[in-house]
Amino acid sequence: MATMSQLRLVAYEWHGGGGSSLYQFASTGGKVHSEEHRANLVSEIEGDIRYCGTAPSVEDNGIDGPVEEARLTRLLAHVQQAEIGVEIEDPKDNFE
């Protein structure tokens, strides 16, 4: 069984819809496509991080704000230093 990187998994869990930068990142193997894409990713991830800091309790929304904030912060760090056009893994390897 194939497994997906934690960075791509976080992007899939937090994307803002099929046209979002995070969805594009996740569905193309964890690739930052351009500097414009990177800027959009940073903006989307930072918005998700802010949400984690203000989210109601786990009982109300099903997320653990501090845990998710840490996961998103790791994704942000990767996106900020990733080389343009380089996949972190082949997306085709993650489907059976």
C-alpha positions in Angstrom: 0.0 0.0 0.0 1.3 3.4 -0.9 1.6 6.2 1.6 1.5 10.0 1.1 3.9 12.4 2.6 2.7 14.3 5.7 3.2 17.6 3.9 0.9 16.6 1.0 -1.6 15.1 3.5 -1.8 18.4 5.4 -2.3 20.3 2.1 -5.1 18.0 1.1 -6.7 18.4 4.6 -6.5 22.2 4.6 -7.0 23.2 1.0 -9.7 25.8 0.2 -11.3 23.9 -2.7 -10.3 22.3 -6.0 -8.9 25.6 -7.4 -6.9 26.5 -4.4 -3.1 26.8 -4.3 -2.9 24.1 -1.6 -5.0 21.7 -3.7 -2.8 22.4 -6.7 0.3 21.7 -4.5 -1.0 18.5 -3.1 -2.4 17.1 -6.3 0.8 17.6 -8.2 3.2 15.8 -5.9 3.9 18.7 -3.5 5.2 21.0 -6.2 5.6 24.8 -5.9 5.0 25.8 -9.5 6.2 29.4 -9.5 7.0 32.3 -7.2 3.3 33.5 -7.6 2.1 30.0 -6.6 4.5 30.1 -3.6 3.1 33.5 -2.5 -0.5 32.1 -2.9 0.5 29.0 -0.9 2.0 31.1 1.9 -1.1 33.3 2.1 -3.4 30.3 2.2 -1.4 28.4 4.8 -1.0 31.5 7.0 -4.8 32.0 6.9 -5.2 28.4 8.0 -2.7 28.9 10.8 -4.6 32.0 12.0 -7.8 29.9 12.0 -6.2 27.3 14.2 -5.3 30.0 16.7 -8.9 31.2 16.9 -10.7 27.9 16.4 -13.3 26.8 18.9 -12.5 23.7 21.0 -11.9 20.3 19.5 -15.3 19.2 20.7 -16.9 22.0 18.6 -15.0 21.6 15.4 -13.1 18.3 15.5 -9.6 19.8 15.2 -6.9 20.3 17.7 -5.7 23.9 17.0 -2.2 23.6 18.4 -1.5 20.2 16.7 -2.9 21.5 13.4 -1.0 24.8 13.7 2.3 22.8 14.1 1.5 20.7 11.1 0.7 23.8 9.0 3.8 25.6 10.2 5.9 22.6 9.0 4.2 22.8 5.6 4.8 26.6 5.5 8.5 26.2 6.2 8.7 23.7 3.4 6.9 25.9 0.9 9.0 28.9 1.7 12.2 27.0 0.9 11.1 24.6 -1.8 12.8 24.6 -5.2 10.4 25.7 -8.0 9.0 22.8 -10.0 10.4 20.0 -7.9 7.9 17.4 -6.6 8.4 16.0 -3.1 7.0 12.7 -4.4 5.3 11.3 -7.4 1.5 11.7 -7.0 0.9 8.6 -9.1 2.7 6.4 -6.4 0.0 7.2 -3.9 -2.9 5.4 -5.5 -3.5 1.7 -5.7 
